[in-house]
């Protein structure tokens, strides 16, 4: 699914994305590292993969959105 980078902390390699419906979802260093990224800027469009729903939703991959 697609999302927009909302926050990113380069020291912990974690942050939050906003899903297209405006829902914020956190990601951890493992999800960031799985995408092979080196940096993420707020406002960038990203592709995310995850599991769970609602409050149990967990992001497992963050990578740049390519068209």
PDBQT receptor file of N, H, CA, C and O in Angstrom, charges set to zero:
ATOM      1  N   UNK A   1       0.833  -1.161   0.000  1.00  0.00    +0.000 N 
ATOM      2  CA  UNK A   1       0.000   0.000   0.000  1.00  0.00    +0.000 C 
ATOM      3  C   UNK A   1       0.887   1.236   0.000  1.00  0.00    +0.000 C 
ATOM      4  O   UNK A   1       2.074   1.152   0.314  1.00  0.00    +0.000 OA
ATOM      5  N   UNK A   2       0.323   2.363  -0.346  1.00  0.00    +0.000 N 
ATOM      6  H   UNK A   2      -0.641   2.431  -0.601  1.00  0.00    +0.000 HD
ATOM      7  CA  UNK A   2       1.070   3.601  -0.410  1.00  0.00    +0.000 C 
ATOM      8  C   UNK A   2       0.814   4.440   0.838  1.00  0.00    +0.000 C 
ATOM      9  O   UNK A   2      -0.233   4.333   1.476  1.00  0.00    +0.000 OA
ATOM     10  N   UNK A   3       1.786   5.268   1.165  1.00  0.00    +0.000 N 
ATOM     11  H   UNK A   3       2.637   5.354   0.647  1.00  0.00    +0.000 HD
ATOM     12  CA  UNK A   3       1.671   6.145   2.320  1.00  0.00    +0.000 C 
ATOM     13  C   UNK A   3       2.595   7.338   2.106  1.00  0.00    +0.000 C 
ATOM     14  O   UNK A   3       3.319   7.412   1.113  1.00  0.00    +0.000 OA
ATOM     15  N   UNK A   4       2.559   8.256   3.042  1.00  0.00    +0.000 N 
ATOM     16  H   UNK A   4       1.971   8.196   3.849  1.00  0.00    +0.000 HD
ATOM     17  CA  UNK A   4       3.443   9.419   3.023  1.00  0.00    +0.000 C 
ATOM     18  C   UNK A   4       4.266   9.412   4.301  1.00  0.00    +0.000 C 
ATOM     19  O   UNK A   4       3.729   9.238   5.394  1.00  0.00    +0.000 OA
ATOM     20  N   UNK A   5       5.584   9.603   4.157  1.00  0.00    +0.000 N 
ATOM     21  H   UNK A   5       6.020   9.744   3.268  1.00  0.00    +0.000 HD
ATOM     22  CA  UNK A   5       6.444   9.676   5.337  1.00  0.00    +0.000 C 
ATOM     23  C   UNK A   5       5.999  10.852   6.182  1.00  0.00    +0.000 C 
ATOM     24  O   UNK A   5       5.822  11.957   5.670  1.00  0.00    +0.000 OA
ATOM     25  N   UNK A   6       5.819  10.624   7.463  1.00  0.00    +0.000 N 
ATOM     26  H   UNK A   6       5.963   9.727   7.879  1.00  0.00    +0.000 HD
ATOM     27  CA  UNK A   6       5.339  11.655   8.377  1.00  0.00    +0.000 C 
ATOM     28  C   UNK A   6       6.458  12.099   9.320  1.00  0.00    +0.000 C 
ATOM     29  O   UNK A   6       6.740  13.292   9.438  1.00  0.00    +0.000 OA
ATOM     30  N   UNK A   7       7.084  11.147   9.981  1.00  0.00    +0.000 N 
ATOM     31  H   UNK A   7       6.855  10.179   9.885  1.00  0.00    +0.000 HD
ATOM     32  CA  UNK A   7       8.230  11.441  10.837  1.00  0.00    +0.000 C 
ATOM     33  C   UNK A   7       9.315  10.413  10.565  1.00  0.00    +0.000 C 
ATOM     34  O   UNK A   7       9.036   9.303  10.111  1.00  0.00    +0.000 OA
ATOM     35  N   UNK A   8      10.562  10.796  10.848  1.00  0.00    +0.000 N 
ATOM     36  H   UNK A   8      10.789  11.698  11.217  1.00  0.00    +0.000 HD
ATOM     37  CA  UNK A   8      11.680   9.865  10.716  1.00  0.00    +0.000 C 
ATOM     38  C   UNK A   8      12.807  10.331  11.624  1.00  0.00    +0.000 C 
ATOM     39  O   UNK A   8      13.179  11.505  11.605  1.00  0.00    +0.000 OA
ATOM     40  N   UNK A   9      13.351   9.419  12.417  1.00  0.00    +0.000 N 
ATOM     41  H   UNK A   9      13.049   8.466  12.432  1.00  0.00    +0.000 HD
ATOM     42  CA  UNK A   9      14.485   9.696  13.290  1.00  0.00    +0.000 C 
ATOM     43  C   UNK A   9      15.674   8.901  12.758  1.00  0.00    +0.000 C 
ATOM     44  O   UNK A   9      15.677   7.671  12.816  1.00  0.00    +0.000 OA
ATOM     45  N   UNK A  10      16.679   9.600  12.242  1.00  0.00    +0.000 N 
ATOM     46  H   UNK A  10      16.676  10.599  12.195  1.00  0.00    +0.000 HD
ATOM     47  CA  UNK A  10      17.813   8.927  11.614  1.00  0.00    +0.000 C 
ATOM     48  C   UNK A  10      18.666   8.144  12.619  1.00  0.00    +0.000 C 
ATOM     49  O   UNK A  10      19.356   7.201  12.233  1.00  0.00    +0.000 OA
ATOM     50  N   UNK A  11      18.628   8.520  13.894  1.00  0.00    +0.000 N 
ATOM     51  H   UNK A  11      18.068   9.287  14.207  1.00  0.00    +0.000 HD
ATOM     52  CA  UNK A  11      19.407   7.789  14.886  1.00  0.00    +0.000 C 
ATOM     53  C   UNK A  11      18.798   6.429  15.210  1.00  0.00    +0.000 C 
ATOM     54  O   UNK A  11      19.521   5.446  15.375  1.00  0.00    +0.000 OA
ATOM     55  N   UNK A  12      17.473   6.369  15.299  1.00  0.00    +0.000 N 
ATOM     56  H   UNK A  12      16.885   7.167  15.165  1.00  0.00    +0.000 HD
ATOM     57  CA  UNK A  12      16.813   5.096  15.615  1.00  0.00    +0.000 C 
ATOM     58  C   UNK A  12      16.305   4.389  14.359  1.00  0.00    +0.000 C 
ATOM     59  O   UNK A  12      15.890   3.232  14.423  1.00  0.00    +0.000 OA
ATOM     60  N   UNK A  13      16.337   5.086  13.208  1.00  0.00    +0.000 N 
ATOM     61  H   UNK A  13      16.675   6.026  13.156  1.00  0.00    +0.000 HD
ATOM     62  CA  UNK A  13      15.831   4.574  11.922  1.00  0.00    +0.000 C 
ATOM     63  C   UNK A  13      14.371   4.140  12.040  1.00  0.00    +0.000 C 
ATOM     64  O   UNK A  13      13.961   3.142  11.448  1.00  0.00    +0.000 OA
ATOM     65  N   UNK A  14      13.594   4.897  12.808  1.00  0.00    +0.000 N 
ATOM     66  H   UNK A  14      13.927   5.708  13.289  1.00  0.00    +0.000 HD
ATOM     67  CA  UNK A  14      12.176   4.598  12.986  1.00  0.00    +0.000 C 
ATOM     68  C   UNK A  14      11.369   5.872  12.789  1.00  0.00    +0.000 C 
ATOM     69  O   UNK A  14      11.923   6.972  12.763  1.00  0.00    +0.000 OA
ATOM     70  N   UNK A  15      10.069   5.718  12.652  1.00  0.00    +0.000 N 
ATOM     71  H   UNK A  15       9.619   4.825  12.673  1.00  0.00    +0.000 HD
ATOM     72  CA  UNK A  15       9.218   6.885  12.470  1.00  0.00    +0.000 C 
ATOM     73  C   UNK A  15       7.779   6.485  12.260  1.00  0.00    +0.000 C 
ATOM     74  O   UNK A  15       7.324   5.440  12.725  1.00  0.00    +0.000 OA
ATOM     75  N   UNK A  16       7.067   7.349  11.542  1.00  0.00    +0.000 N 
ATOM     76  H   UNK A  16       7.436   8.198  11.165  1.00  0.00    +0.000 HD
ATOM     77  CA  UNK A  16       5.657   7.095  11.238  1.00  0.00    +0.000 C 
ATOM     78  C   UNK A  16       5.376   7.453   9.789  1.00  0.00    +0.000 C 
ATOM     79  O   UNK A  16       6.017   8.330   9.210  1.00  0.00    +0.000 OA
ATOM     80  N   UNK A  17       4.407   6.759   9.220  1.00  0.00    +0.000 N 
ATOM     81  H   UNK A  17       3.886   6.047   9.691  1.00  0.00    +0.000 HD
ATOM     82  CA  UNK A  17       3.864   7.117   7.914  1.00  0.00    +0.000 C 
ATOM     83  C   UNK A  17       2.390   7.435   8.097  1.00  0.00    +0.000 C 
ATOM     84  O   UNK A  17       1.756   6.995   9.056  1.00  0.00    +0.000 OA
ATOM     85  N   UNK A  18       1.859   8.206   7.162  1.00  0.00    +0.000 N 
ATOM     86  H   UNK A  18       2.374   8.564   6.383  1.00  0.00    +0.000 HD
ATOM     87  CA  UNK A  18       0.422   8.453   7.118  1.00  0.00    +0.000 C 
ATOM     88  C   UNK A  18      -0.143   7.674   5.956  1.00  0.00    +0.000 C 
ATOM     89  O   UNK A  18       0.267   7.872   4.812  1.00  0.00    +0.000 OA
ATOM     90  N   UNK A  19      -1.083   6.785   6.238  1.00  0.00    +0.000 N 
ATOM     91  H   UNK A  19      -1.416   6.624   7.167  1.00  0.00    +0.000 HD
ATOM     92  CA  UNK A  19      -1.767   6.077   5.172  1.00  0.00    +0.000 C 
ATOM     93  C   UNK A  19      -2.624   7.075   4.400  1.00  0.00    +0.000 C 
ATOM     94  O   UNK A  19      -2.850   8.189   4.873  1.00  0.00    +0.000 OA
ATOM     95  N   UNK A  20      -3.094   6.700   3.242  1.00  0.00    +0.000 N 
ATOM     96  H   UNK A  20      -2.910   5.796   2.857  1.00  0.00    +0.000 HD
ATOM     97  CA  UNK A  20      -3.865   7.621   2.410  1.00  0.00    +0.000 C 
ATOM     98  C   UNK A  20      -5.164   8.077   3.071  1.00  0.00    +0.000 C 
ATOM     99  O   UNK A  20      -5.727   9.099   2.680  1.00  0.00    +0.000 OA
ATOM    100  N   UNK A  21      -5.643   7.335   4.064  1.00  0.00    +0.000 N 
ATOM    101  H   UNK A  21      -5.185   6.505   4.382  1.00  0.00    +0.000 HD
ATOM    102  CA  UNK A  21      -6.848   7.766   4.779  1.00  0.00    +0.000 C 
ATOM    103  C   UNK A  21      -6.504   8.649   5.978  1.00  0.00    +0.000 C 
ATOM    104  O   UNK A  21      -7.392   9.035   6.738  1.00  0.00    +0.000 OA
ATOM    105  N   UNK A  22      -5.206   8.975   6.152  1.00  0.00    +0.000 N 
ATOM    106  H   UNK A  22      -4.484   8.662   5.535  1.00  0.00    +0.000 HD
ATOM    107  CA  UNK A  22      -4.768   9.855   7.228  1.00  0.00    +0.000 C 
ATOM    108  C   UNK A  22      -4.365   9.154   8.509  1.00  0.00    +0.000 C 
ATOM    109  O   UNK A  22      -3.978   9.809   9.477  1.00  0.00    +0.000 OA
ATOM    110  N   UNK A  23      -4.449   7.840   8.532  1.00  0.00    +0.000 N 
ATOM    111  H   UNK A  23      -4.763   7.308   7.746  1.00  0.00    +0.000 HD
ATOM    112  CA  UNK A  23      -4.096   7.071   9.725  1.00  0.00    +0.000 C 
ATOM    113  C   UNK A  23      -2.582   7.015   9.901  1.00  0.00    +0.000 C 
ATOM    114  O   UNK A  23      -1.881   6.572   8.991  1.00  0.00    +0.000 OA
ATOM    115  N   UNK A  24      -2.056   7.456  11.054  1.00  0.00    +0.000 N 
ATOM    116  H   UNK A  24      -2.625   7.816  11.793  1.00  0.00    +0.000 HD
ATOM    117  CA  UNK A  24      -0.612   7.319  11.301  1.00  0.00    +0.000 C 
ATOM    118  C   UNK A  24      -0.288   5.895  11.749  1.00  0.00    +0.000 C 
ATOM    119  O   UNK A  24      -0.996   5.309  12.567  1.00  0.00    +0.000 OA
ATOM    120  N   UNK A  25       0.791   5.357  11.199  1.00  0.00    +0.000 N 
ATOM    121  H   UNK A  25       1.367   5.834  10.534  1.00  0.00    +0.000 HD
ATOM    122  CA  UNK A  25       1.248   4.014  11.573  1.00  0.00    +0.000 C 
ATOM    123  C   UNK A  25       2.757   4.083  11.767  1.00  0.00    +0.000 C 
ATOM    124  O   UNK A  25       3.483   4.581  10.907  1.00  0.00    +0.000 OA
ATOM    125  N   UNK A  26       3.215   3.582  12.894  1.00  0.00    +0.000 N 
ATOM    126  H   UNK A  26       2.625   3.177  13.593  1.00  0.00    +0.000 HD
ATOM    127  CA  UNK A  26       4.645   3.610  13.219  1.00  0.00    +0.000 C 
ATOM    128  C   UNK A  26       5.386   2.473  12.504  1.00  0.00    +0.000 C 
ATOM    129  O   UNK A  26       4.816   1.424  12.203  1.00  0.00    +0.000 OA
ATOM    130  N   UNK A  27       6.671   2.718  12.245  1.00  0.00    +0.000 N 
ATOM    131  H   UNK A  27       7.134   3.571  12.489  1.00  0.00    +0.000 HD
ATOM    132  CA  UNK A  27       7.553   1.662  11.743  1.00  0.00    +0.000 C 
ATOM    133  C   UNK A  27       8.832   1.682  12.569  1.00  0.00    +0.000 C 
ATOM    134  O   UNK A  27       9.231   2.718  13.102  1.00  0.00    +0.000 OA
ATOM    135  N   UNK A  28       9.469   0.511  12.665  1.00  0.00    +0.000 N 
ATOM    136  H   UNK A  28       9.145  -0.330  12.232  1.00  0.00    +0.000 HD
ATOM    137  CA  UNK A  28      10.697   0.400  13.442  1.00  0.00    +0.000 C 
ATOM    138  C   UNK A  28      11.901   0.263  12.517  1.00  0.00    +0.000 C 
ATOM    139  O   UNK A  28      11.759   0.259  11.294  1.00  0.00    +0.000 OA
ATOM    140  N   UNK A  29      13.084   0.153  13.111  1.00  0.00    +0.000 N 
ATOM    141  H   UNK A  29      13.199   0.157  14.104  1.00  0.00    +0.000 HD
ATOM    142  CA  UNK A  29      14.320   0.065  12.337  1.00  0.00    +0.000 C 
ATOM    143  C   UNK A  29      14.321  -1.161  11.420  1.00  0.00    +0.000 C 
ATOM    144  O   UNK A  29      14.840  -1.093  10.306  1.00  0.00    +0.000 OA
ATOM    145  N   UNK A  30      13.755  -2.266  11.867  1.00  0.00    +0.000 N 
ATOM    146  H   UNK A  30      13.334  -2.321  12.772  1.00  0.00    +0.000 HD
ATOM    147  CA  UNK A  30      13.738  -3.476  11.036  1.00  0.00    +0.000 C 
ATOM    148  C   UNK A  30      12.953  -3.248   9.748  1.00  0.00    +0.000 C 
ATOM    149  O   UNK A  30      13.377  -3.699   8.684  1.00  0.00    +0.000 OA
ATOM    150  N   UNK A  31      11.822  -2.556   9.825  1.00  0.00    +0.000 N 
ATOM    151  H   UNK A  31      11.478  -2.189  10.689  1.00  0.00    +0.000 HD
ATOM    152  CA  UNK A  31      11.018  -2.262   8.638  1.00  0.00    +0.000 C 
ATOM    153  C   UNK A  31      11.753  -1.294   7.722  1.00  0.00    +0.000 C 
ATOM    154  O   UNK A  31      11.709  -1.443   6.501  1.00  0.00    +0.000 OA
ATOM    155  N   UNK A  32      12.428  -0.306   8.295  1.00  0.00    +0.000 N 
ATOM    156  H   UNK A  32      12.464  -0.184   9.287  1.00  0.00    +0.000 HD
ATOM    157  CA  UNK A  32      13.195   0.649   7.502  1.00  0.00    +0.000 C 
ATOM    158  C   UNK A  32      14.355  -0.059   6.809  1.00  0.00    +0.000 C 
ATOM    159  O   UNK A  32      14.567   0.142   5.613  1.00  0.00    +0.000 OA
ATOM    160  N   UNK A  33      15.101  -0.874   7.528  1.00  0.00    +0.000 N 
ATOM    161  H   UNK A  33      14.929  -1.036   8.500  1.00  0.00    +0.000 HD
ATOM    162  CA  UNK A  33      16.255  -1.580   6.974  1.00  0.00    +0.000 C 
ATOM    163  C   UNK A  33      15.842  -2.580   5.891  1.00  0.00    +0.000 C 
ATOM    164  O   UNK A  33      16.591  -2.802   4.939  1.00  0.00    +0.000 OA
ATOM    165  N   UNK A  34      14.663  -3.181   6.025  1.00  0.00    +0.000 N 
ATOM    166  H   UNK A  34      14.055  -3.000   6.798  1.00  0.00    +0.000 HD
ATOM    167  CA  UNK A  34      14.189  -4.156   5.035  1.00  0.00    +0.000 C 
ATOM    168  C   UNK A  34      14.009  -3.527   3.664  1.00  0.00    +0.000 C 
ATOM    169  O   UNK A  34      14.116  -4.213   2.647  1.00  0.00    +0.000 OA
ATOM    170  N   UNK A  35      13.738  -2.229   3.625  1.00  0.00    +0.000 N 
ATOM    171  H   UNK A  35      13.651  -1.672   4.451  1.00  0.00    +0.000 HD
ATOM    172  CA  UNK A  35      13.542  -1.539   2.354  1.00  0.00    +0.000 C 
ATOM    173  C   UNK A  35      14.820  -1.068   1.697  1.00  0.00    +0.000 C 
ATOM    174  O   UNK A  35      14.788  -0.602   0.558  1.00  0.00    +0.000 OA
ATOM    175  N   UNK A  36      15.948  -1.176   2.387  1.00  0.00    +0.000 N 
ATOM    176  H   UNK A  36      15.974  -1.554   3.313  1.00  0.00    +0.000 HD
ATOM    177  CA  UNK A  36      17.224  -0.785   1.812  1.00  0.00    +0.000 C 
ATOM    178  C   UNK A  36      17.421   0.719   1.701  1.00  0.00    +0.000 C 
ATOM    179  O   UNK A  36      18.289   1.169   0.953  1.00  0.00    +0.000 OA
ATOM    180  N   UNK A  37      16.645   1.497   2.421  1.00  0.00    +0.000 N 
ATOM    181  H   UNK A  37      15.940   1.131   3.028  1.00  0.00    +0.000 HD
ATOM    182  CA  UNK A  37      16.772   2.951   2.364  1.00  0.00    +0.000 C 
ATOM    183  C   UNK A  37      17.911   3.430   3.249  1.00  0.00    +0.000 C 
ATOM    184  O   UNK A  37      18.311   2.749   4.194  1.00  0.00    +0.000 OA
ATOM    185  N   UNK A  38      18.433   4.628   2.924  1.00  0.00    +0.000 N 
ATOM    186  H   UNK A  38      18.108   5.180   2.157  1.00  0.00    +0.000 HD
ATOM    187  CA  UNK A  38      19.448   5.241   3.772  1.00  0.00    +0.000 C 
ATOM    188  C   UNK A  38      18.908   6.459   4.496  1.00  0.00    +0.000 C 
ATOM    189  O   UNK A  38      19.421   6.834   5.550  1.00  0.00    +0.000 OA
ATOM    190  N   UNK A  39      17.871   7.082   3.938  1.00  0.00    +0.000 N 
ATOM    191  H   UNK A  39      17.454   6.777   3.082  1.00  0.00    +0.000 HD
ATOM    192  CA  UNK A  39      17.317   8.303   4.494  1.00  0.00    +0.000 C 
ATOM    193  C   UNK A  39      15.860   8.407   4.071  1.00  0.00    +0.000 C 
ATOM    194  O   UNK A  39      15.468   7.887   3.026  1.00  0.00    +0.000 OA
ATOM    195  N   UNK A  40      15.075   9.069   4.876  1.00  0.00    +0.000 N 
ATOM    196  H   UNK A  40      15.393   9.491   5.725  1.00  0.00    +0.000 HD
ATOM    197  CA  UNK A  40      13.663   9.288   4.558  1.00  0.00    +0.000 C 
ATOM    198  C   UNK A  40      13.298  10.696   5.000  1.00  0.00    +0.000 C 
ATOM    199  O   UNK A  40      13.570  11.093   6.133  1.00  0.00    +0.000 OA
ATOM    200  N   UNK A  41      12.681  11.445   4.100  1.00  0.00    +0.000 N 
ATOM    201  H   UNK A  41      12.460  11.123   3.179  1.00  0.00    +0.000 HD
ATOM    202  CA  UNK A  41      12.276  12.809   4.415  1.00  0.00    +0.000 C 
ATOM    203  C   UNK A  41      10.761  12.879   4.571  1.00  0.00    +0.000 C 
ATOM    204  O   UNK A  41      10.026  12.275   3.791  1.00  0.00    +0.000 OA
ATOM    205  N   UNK A  42      10.296  13.613   5.575  1.00  0.00    +0.000 N 
ATOM    206  H   UNK A  42      10.894  14.104   6.209  1.00  0.00    +0.000 HD
ATOM    207  CA  UNK A  42       8.844  13.800   5.712  1.00  0.00    +0.000 C 
ATOM    208  C   UNK A  42       8.256  14.358   4.419  1.00  0.00    +0.000 C 
ATOM    209  O   UNK A  42       8.818  15.265   3.806  1.00  0.00    +0.000 OA
ATOM    210  N   UNK A  43       7.127  13.806   4.022  1.00  0.00    +0.000 N 
ATOM    211  H   UNK A  43       6.671  13.069   4.521  1.00  0.00    +0.000 HD
ATOM    212  CA  UNK A  43       6.461  14.208   2.786  1.00  0.00    +0.000 C 
ATOM    213  C   UNK A  43       6.745  13.294   1.608  1.00  0.00    +0.000 C 
ATOM    214  O   UNK A  43       6.035  13.355   0.604  1.00  0.00    +0.000 OA
ATOM    215  N   UNK A  44       7.764  12.449   1.701  1.00  0.00    +0.000 N 
ATOM    216  H   UNK A  44       8.342  12.400   2.516  1.00  0.00    +0.000 HD
ATOM    217  CA  UNK A  44       8.056  11.523   0.607  1.00  0.00    +0.000 C 
ATOM    218  C   UNK A  44       6.972  10.463   0.517  1.00  0.00    +0.000 C 
ATOM    219  O   UNK A  44       6.468   9.987   1.534  1.00  0.00    +0.000 OA
ATOM    220  N   UNK A  45       6.619  10.100  -0.706  1.00  0.00    +0.000 N 
ATOM    221  H   UNK A  45       7.028  10.487  -1.532  1.00  0.00    +0.000 HD
ATOM    222  CA  UNK A  45       5.694   8.994  -0.912  1.00  0.00    +0.000 C 
ATOM    223  C   UNK A  45       6.474   7.701  -0.781  1.00  0.00    +0.000 C 
ATOM    224  O   UNK A  45       7.564   7.558  -1.334  1.00  0.00    +0.000 OA
ATOM    225  N   UNK A  46       5.911   6.771  -0.052  1.00  0.00    +0.000 N 
ATOM    226  H   UNK A  46       5.025   6.887   0.398  1.00  0.00    +0.000 HD
ATOM    227  CA  UNK A  46       6.554   5.484   0.167  1.00  0.00    +0.000 C 
ATOM    228  C   UNK A  46       5.559   4.356  -0.073  1.00  0.00    +0.000 C 
ATOM    229  O   UNK A  46       4.344   4.554  -0.092  1.00  0.00    +0.000 OA
ATOM    230  N   UNK A  47       6.116   3.182  -0.254  1.00  0.00    +0.000 N 
ATOM    231  H   UNK A  47       7.103   3.021  -0.239  1.00  0.00    +0.000 HD
ATOM    232  CA  UNK A  47       5.312   1.961  -0.324  1.00  0.00    +0.000 C 
ATOM    233  C   UNK A  47       5.593   1.216   0.960  1.00  0.00    +0.000 C 
ATOM    234  O   UNK A  47       6.748   1.073   1.360  1.00  0.00    +0.000 OA
ATOM    235  N   UNK A  48       4.551   0.742   1.606  1.00  0.00    +0.000 N 
ATOM    236  H   UNK A  48       3.613   0.858   1.282  1.00  0.00    +0.000 HD
ATOM    237  CA  UNK A  48       4.709   0.003   2.851  1.00  0.00    +0.000 C 
ATOM    238  C   UNK A  48       3.994  -1.333   2.757  1.00  0.00    +0.000 C 
ATOM    239  O   UNK A  48       2.986  -1.481   2.066  1.00  0.00    +0.000 OA
ATOM    240  N   UNK A  49       4.539  -2.281   3.463  1.00  0.00    +0.000 N 
ATOM    241  H   UNK A  49       5.358  -2.160   4.024  1.00  0.00    +0.000 HD
ATOM    242  CA  UNK A  49       3.888  -3.574   3.622  1.00  0.00    +0.000 C 
ATOM    243  C   UNK A  49       3.774  -3.813   5.115  1.00  0.00    +0.000 C 
ATOM    244  O   UNK A  49       4.611  -3.353   5.891  1.00  0.00    +0.000 OA
ATOM    245  N   UNK A  50       2.753  -4.523   5.508  1.00  0.00    +0.000 N 
ATOM    246  H   UNK A  50       2.072  -4.897   4.878  1.00  0.00    +0.000 HD
ATOM    247  CA  UNK A  50       2.577  -4.780   6.924  1.00  0.00    +0.000 C 
ATOM    248  C   UNK A  50       1.600  -5.902   7.174  1.00  0.00    +0.000 C 
ATOM    249  O   UNK A  50       1.108  -6.552   6.252  1.00  0.00    +0.000 OA
ATOM    250  N   UNK A  51       1.336  -6.111   8.442  1.00  0.00    +0.000 N 
ATOM    251  H   UNK A  51       1.736  -5.584   9.192  1.00  0.00    +0.000 HD
ATOM    252  CA  UNK A  51       0.349  -7.108   8.826  1.00  0.00    +0.000 C 
ATOM    253  C   UNK A  51      -0.462  -6.574   9.994  1.00  0.00    +0.000 C 
ATOM    254  O   UNK A  51      -0.089  -5.580  10.618  1.00  0.00    +0.000 OA
ATOM    255  N   UNK A  52      -1.543  -7.219  10.279  1.00  0.00    +0.000 N 
ATOM    256  H   UNK A  52      -1.846  -8.026   9.773  1.00  0.00    +0.000 HD
ATOM    257  CA  UNK A  52      -2.439  -6.791  11.346  1.00  0.00    +0.000 C 
ATOM    258  C   UNK A  52      -3.405  -5.718  10.861  1.00  0.00    +0.000 C 
ATOM    259  O   UNK A  52      -3.318  -5.235   9.732  1.00  0.00    +0.000 OA
ATOM    260  N   UNK A  53      -4.320  -5.363  11.743  1.00  0.00    +0.000 N 
ATOM    261  H   UNK A  53      -4.391  -5.755  12.661  1.00  0.00    +0.000 HD
ATOM    262  CA  UNK A  53      -5.326  -4.354  11.424  1.00  0.00    +0.000 C 
ATOM    263  C   UNK A  53      -5.558  -3.470  12.635  1.00  0.00    +0.000 C 
ATOM    264  O   UNK A  53      -5.266  -3.849  13.769  1.00  0.00    +0.000 OA
ATOM    265  N   UNK A  54      -6.090  -2.287  12.372  1.00  0.00    +0.000 N 
ATOM    266  H   UNK A  54      -6.327  -1.979  11.450  1.00  0.00    +0.000 HD
ATOM    267  CA  UNK A  54      -6.425  -1.363  13.453  1.00  0.00    +0.000 C 
ATOM    268  C   UNK A  54      -5.218  -1.027  14.300  1.00  0.00    +0.000 C 
ATOM    269  O   UNK A  54      -4.141  -0.749  13.771  1.00  0.00    +0.000 OA
ATOM    270  N   UNK A  55      -5.390  -1.051  15.614  1.00  0.00    +0.000 N 
ATOM    271  H   UNK A  55      -6.265  -1.277  16.043  1.00  0.00    +0.000 HD
ATOM    272  CA  UNK A  55      -4.319  -0.726  16.542  1.00  0.00    +0.000 C 
ATOM    273  C   UNK A  55      -3.186  -1.735  16.545  1.00  0.00    +0.000 C 
ATOM    274  O   UNK A  55      -2.097  -1.443  17.039  1.00  0.00    +0.000 OA
ATOM    275  N   UNK A  56      -3.430  -2.924  15.996  1.00  0.00    +0.000 N 
ATOM    276  H   UNK A  56      -4.315  -3.161  15.594  1.00  0.00    +0.000 HD
ATOM    277  CA  UNK A  56      -2.403  -3.962  15.940  1.00  0.00    +0.000 C 
ATOM    278  C   UNK A  56      -1.638  -3.943  14.619  1.00  0.00    +0.000 C 
ATOM    279  O   UNK A  56      -0.806  -4.817  14.377  1.00  0.00    +0.000 OA
ATOM    280  N   UNK A  57      -1.910  -2.954  13.760  1.00  0.00    +0.000 N 
ATOM    281  H   UNK A  57      -2.586  -2.244  13.956  1.00  0.00    +0.000 HD
ATOM    282  CA  UNK A  57      -1.225  -2.872  12.462  1.00  0.00    +0.000 C 
ATOM    283  C   UNK A  57       0.258  -2.633  12.697  1.00  0.00    +0.000 C 
ATOM    284  O   UNK A  57       0.644  -1.811  13.527  1.00  0.00    +0.000 OA
ATOM    285  N   UNK A  58       1.089  -3.369  11.949  1.00  0.00    +0.000 N 
ATOM    286  H   UNK A  58       0.775  -4.037  11.274  1.00  0.00    +0.000 HD
ATOM    287  CA  UNK A  58       2.544  -3.278  12.086  1.00  0.00    +0.000 C 
ATOM    288  C   UNK A  58       3.165  -3.189  10.695  1.00  0.00    +0.000 C 
ATOM    289  O   UNK A  58       2.881  -4.023   9.835  1.00  0.00    +0.000 OA
ATOM    290  N   UNK A  59       4.000  -2.195  10.471  1.00  0.00    +0.000 N 
ATOM    291  H   UNK A  59       4.231  -1.518  11.170  1.00  0.00    +0.000 HD
ATOM    292  CA  UNK A  59       4.697  -2.037   9.200  1.00  0.00    +0.000 C 
ATOM    293  C   UNK A  59       5.924  -2.942   9.206  1.00  0.00    +0.000 C 
ATOM    294  O   UNK A  59       6.706  -2.927  10.156  1.00  0.00    +0.000 OA
ATOM    295  N   UNK A  60       6.093  -3.735   8.139  1.00  0.00    +0.000 N 
ATOM    296  H   UNK A  60       5.457  -3.747   7.367  1.00  0.00    +0.000 HD
ATOM    297  CA  UNK A  60       7.228  -4.651   8.050  1.00  0.00    +0.000 C 
ATOM    298  C   UNK A  60       8.224  -4.240   6.966  1.00  0.00    +0.000 C 
ATOM    299  O   UNK A  60       9.332  -4.774   6.915  1.00  0.00    +0.000 OA
ATOM    300  N   UNK A  61       7.840  -3.290   6.092  1.00  0.00    +0.000 N 
ATOM    301  H   UNK A  61       6.940  -2.857   6.133  1.00  0.00    +0.000 HD
ATOM    302  CA  UNK A  61       8.715  -2.847   5.006  1.00  0.00    +0.000 C 
ATOM    303  C   UNK A  61       8.359  -1.419   4.629  1.00  0.00    +0.000 C 
ATOM    304  O   UNK A  61       7.186  -1.082   4.468  1.00  0.00    +0.000 OA
ATOM    305  N   UNK A  62       9.375  -0.588   4.491  1.00  0.00    +0.000 N 
ATOM    306  H   UNK A  62      10.327  -0.862   4.621  1.00  0.00    +0.000 HD
ATOM    307  CA  UNK A  62       9.202   0.782   3.987  1.00  0.00    +0.000 C 
ATOM    308  C   UNK A  62      10.183   0.950   2.848  1.00  0.00    +0.000 C 
ATOM    309  O   UNK A  62      11.382   0.737   3.028  1.00  0.00    +0.000 OA
ATOM    310  N   UNK A  63       9.694   1.329   1.677  1.00  0.00    +0.000 N 
ATOM    311  H   UNK A  63       8.720   1.502   1.532  1.00  0.00    +0.000 HD
ATOM    312  CA  UNK A  63      10.564   1.575   0.541  1.00  0.00    +0.000 C 
ATOM    313  C   UNK A  63       9.991   2.746  -0.262  1.00  0.00    +0.000 C 
ATOM    314  O   UNK A  63       8.840   3.133  -0.060  1.00  0.00    +0.000 OA
ATOM    315  N   UNK A  64      10.784   3.305  -1.161  1.00  0.00    +0.000 N 
ATOM    316  H   UNK A  64      11.719   2.990  -1.325  1.00  0.00    +0.000 HD
ATOM    317  CA  UNK A  64      10.302   4.419  -1.957  1.00  0.00    +0.000 C 
ATOM    318  C   UNK A  64       9.255   3.964  -2.949  1.00  0.00    +0.000 C 
ATOM    319  O   UNK A  64       9.338   2.865  -3.498  1.00  0.00    +0.000 OA
ATOM    320  N   UNK A  65       8.279   4.809  -3.174  1.00  0.00    +0.000 N 
ATOM    321  H   UNK A  65       8.211   5.701  -2.728  1.00  0.00    +0.000 HD
ATOM    322  CA  UNK A  65       7.240   4.538  -4.164  1.00  0.00    +0.000 C 
ATOM    323  C   UNK A  65       7.808   4.816  -5.552  1.00  0.00    +0.000 C 
ATOM    324  O   UNK A  65       8.317   5.906  -5.810  1.00  0.00    +0.000 OA
ATOM    325  N   UNK A  66       7.724   3.845  -6.431  1.00  0.00    +0.000 N 
ATOM    326  H   UNK A  66       7.310   2.959  -6.221  1.00  0.00    +0.000 HD
ATOM    327  CA  UNK A  66       8.158   4.045  -7.812  1.00  0.00    +0.000 C 
ATOM    328  C   UNK A  66       6.968   3.866  -8.731  1.00  0.00    +0.000 C 
ATOM    329  O   UNK A  66       6.067   3.069  -8.471  1.00  0.00    +0.000 OA
ATOM    330  N   UNK A  67       6.987   4.612  -9.791  1.00  0.00    +0.000 N 
ATOM    331  H   UNK A  67       7.719   5.260 -10.003  1.00  0.00    +0.000 HD
ATOM    332  CA  UNK A  67       5.865   4.558 -10.740  1.00  0.00    +0.000 C 
ATOM    333  C   UNK A  67       6.247   3.866 -12.001  1.00  0.00    +0.000 C 
ATOM    334  O   UNK A  67       5.424   3.733 -12.906  1.00  0.00    +0.000 OA
TER     335      UNK A  67
